[in-house]
Amino acid sequence: MLSYTIRRCVVALLLAVSVASLVFFALYLVPGDPATMLLSVGGVEPPAAAVQALTEELGLDRPVLVQYLDFLGGLVTGNLGQSFANGDTVWSMIAVRLPRTLELIALATAISLAVGVPAGLAAALRQGRTVDRLFSFTASVQMSLPVFVVGTAMVYIFAQRLGWVPAGGYVPLAQDPARHLVLVLMPALAISVGFSAIVFRMSRATVASVLTKDWVRTARAKGLAEGRVRRWHILRNALGPVATVVGLEMGGLLGGSVLVEYVFNYPGLSGFLVTAIENRDYPQIRGTVLVIAFLFILLNLLVDLLYMLLDPRVRD
């Protein structure tokens, strides 16, 4: 168990270093000069002397290798650099938005698991019956609906037509807990429509597969209570693949929730990344992409360790 954990941690560390290097060098392939972009006003070409001065001030005139080594040194100390646009530290700007996105993803995941896993278990235990057909059809419809369509429909119905909730925005939890919950719940529900369908499909498939295993038939033949068989012999063995899919989906939502944040005017990390790309703010882009990538790697590491607890066979 310890050796497996160490191997997974080493792989995660090497992957993090590789991603950091790839992100750094990939930005040099993006067309456009940051200094020119920052000095351009109304599409007017800035003076060459001003561009050169700003380039030197930002340190972009130094050799790429020197910039790369400084970049890695900053990562070790937790320094993601300073924004070209306003001079603020990138980490301080990310730290404001990251908890909002994490809260949104965590709530959407909790809703999806609460709906998808029980529905998948019920459908698998009643394969071919009305419940199975109904749940499977509903999941197919959910997966076919783009998240921005679901979000737009929710805003139109619940905010504009019925007036039950605000159309969007964000309020800190300490300022107004009730309004904060409503404003986070709306985009979380929009995400969970498709997310819960994915969890359902995976849960149903894995449970249906486990039901055919010899140990399930043996447990029932020994006279164990059906509830115990489902909890310890069916559901536990079926949760491994579900955990893997959930981890991948959560990682994808870290940078892929931009449409939801846009529809609900939610000031999260994805919208911040889009703004940074538009402004060619390299430190903001690098810092945001790295935070998303590192969290994605961390999520997958945690999923691997959880899989090990659920299925001891992967330790070998």
GIZI-V13650 format. One record per residue. PSI is psi in radians with two decimals (NA if undefined). Layout:
BEGIN
PSI
PSI
END
This chain:
BEGIN
-0.76
-0.74
-0.66
-0.76
-0.74
-0.75
-0.78
-0.64
-0.69
-0.76
-0.74
-0.70
-0.79
-0.68
-0.67
-0.74
-0.71
-0.74
-0.75
-0.76
-0.74
-0.75
-0.73
-0.90
-0.49
-0.54
-0.41
-0.21
-0.17
2.22
2.63
2.44
2.18
-0.72
-0.75
-0.72
-0.73
-0.56
-0.22
2.22
2.09
0.45
0.12
2.31
2.15
2.76
2.53
-0.64
-0.69
-0.69
-0.75
-0.72
-0.74
-0.60
-0.76
-0.67
-0.67
-0.15
0.29
-0.13
-0.14
2.76
2.56
-0.68
-0.68
-0.75
-0.66
-0.77
-0.68
-0.67
-0.81
-0.69
-0.66
-0.64
-0.66
-0.64
0.05
0.29
2.00
0.10
-3.06
2.55
2.41
-0.53
-0.80
-0.04
-0.04
2.68
2.42
-0.67
-0.69
-0.60
-0.67
-0.68
-0.45
-0.65
-0.49
-0.81
-0.56
-0.79
-0.71
-0.70
-0.75
-0.81
-0.73
-0.74
-0.74
-0.67
-0.76
-0.75
-0.76
-0.71
-0.73
-0.51
-0.82
-0.75
-0.89
-0.67
-0.71
-0.70
-0.78
-0.72
-0.71
-0.62
-0.27
0.83
2.31
-0.12
-3.12
-0.74
-0.79
-0.80
-0.75
-0.83
-0.71
-0.72
-0.77
-0.74
-0.67
-0.71
-0.76
-0.75
-0.38
-0.14
2.05
2.57
-0.57
-0.48
-0.77
-0.79
-0.78
-0.73
-0.68
-0.73
-0.75
-0.79
-0.97
-0.46
-0.88
-0.78
-0.89
-0.47
0.45
-0.59
2.82
2.73
-0.40
-3.03
-2.93
2.40
2.27
2.60
-0.72
-0.47
-0.80
1.60
-0.74
-0.83
-0.65
-0.80
-0.72
-0.78
-0.49
-0.60
-0.65
-0.99
-0.56
-0.72
-0.66
-0.71
-0.71
-0.28
-0.90
-0.60
-0.80
-0.55
-0.68
-0.77
-0.72
-0.85
-0.76
-0.73
-0.79
-0.78
-0.76
-0.70
-0.74
-0.63
-0.73
-0.56
-0.41
-0.03
2.70
-0.63
-0.47
-0.79
-0.64
-0.75
-0.72
-0.64
-0.49
-0.13
0.28
2.59
2.51
-0.66
-0.71
-0.68
-0.76
-0.71
-0.86
-0.43
-0.45
-1.08
-0.76
-0.72
-0.32
-0.24
-0.31
-1.01
-0.60
-0.75
-0.68
-0.81
-0.74
-0.72
-0.74
-0.74
-0.71
-0.73
-0.71
-0.57
-0.37
-0.71
-0.07
0.18
0.31
-0.66
-0.71
-0.77
-0.61
-0.80
-0.72
0.15
0.80
2.07
1.26
-2.85
-0.58
-0.79
-0.61
-0.69
-0.72
-0.75
-0.72
-0.68
-0.73
-0.61
0.01
0.69
1.58
-0.83
-0.71
-0.76
-0.87
-0.85
-0.77
-0.80
-0.70
-0.73
-0.77
-0.78
-0.76
-0.69
-0.65
-0.78
-0.74
-0.74
-0.76
-0.61
-0.77
-0.65
-0.72
-0.76
-0.65
-0.70
-0.66
-0.68
-0.65
-0.63
1.65
-0.27
-0.44
-0.13
-0.43
NA
END
